[in-house]
């Protein structure tokens, strides 16, 4: 599927974001490694992703990336509820960030 979303989002736990900031790259967490790609969301999918995977966290970071900057390694694949989600098959670079939103849960 070719999606027209201008931006996609990655939700990070606090420790994941701090590591990303320090290392300037993110290869994924345990779930990403098991899946073979980095899970991402559209703006409309962020809240559902938080409710499903991050509800026990006290603090998260919602990081915005420009879809076109991720190139062909960003793929749209069917996932939960038959929705298409952005999946990134590469390493995210800190310099690609277009916005950071810290959220307390």
Helices and strands as residue ranges (DSSP letters): E 7-13, H 14-23, E 25-26, H 30-35, E 38-39, H 46-53, E 59-66, H 67-70, G 71-73, E 74-78, G 80-82, E 84-88, E 92-93, G 94-96, E 97-104
